[in-house]
Amino acid sequence: MNTQNLPRITVRVDLATQTLLNQAAVLSGARSLNDFVLQSAVEKAQRVLKAQSTVQPSATNTTNPSN
């Protein structure tokens, strides 16, 4: 896969955060820190979207006094 044309996300972290992420990446068996961070972010995004899709607001607001 040609990665030159893919969008890029860059993040700056303090040393303690980098150490934490590196340790977790190694323990998880990730191929690299980037792979670990990307996979973690994708999993979190999927959980957020799934939670949002299961909590849909009601089509009608029964507490609205103008109804």
N, C-alpha and C positions, 0 to 999 in steps of 0.2 A: 504494500500500500504506500502510495506517495503521500507523505505527511507534510510536505511543503505547503500545500494549498489548504490545509485544515486550519480552522480557527484555533487560537491559542488562548489559554487562561494562565495568567501569572499572578502569583500571590507572594507577598513578603511576610515572613514570620520571624519572631524572636528566636533566640537560640534554644530556649527551653521547649518551645513548640516544635521546632525542627527535630530536636532530640526525641521527644515523645513520638512524633510521627515516624521517625526512622526506626525506633525500637518496635513499634507496632507493625511496621511494614516487614521487618525481618521476621518477627514472630508469626506473622500471618502467612509467610511464604511468598509474598508478592515479589515479582521480578524486579521491581524498582520502587522507589519512593513515589514517583509520578503515578505508576500503576496503582499503588495503594491508595493514594489521595483521590485519584479519579474514580476508582471503584467505590470508595467510601462515599464520595459525593453523589454518585449515581444512585447508590442504594438509599441514601437519605432523601434524595429528590423523589424517588419512586414512592417511599413511605409517605412523604408529605402530600404528594398528588393523590395517592390512594386514600389517605385520610380525608382530604378535601372532597374527593368525589363521593365519599360515604356520608358526608355531612352537608347535604344540600339544603339551602333555606327553603322554607315553605313558599309556595307560589302565591298564597294570599296571607296577608298579615292580619290575624284575628284580633290583635290588640289595637289596631288603628281605629280611633273613634269616628273617623269620617266615613266608615263603611256603613 
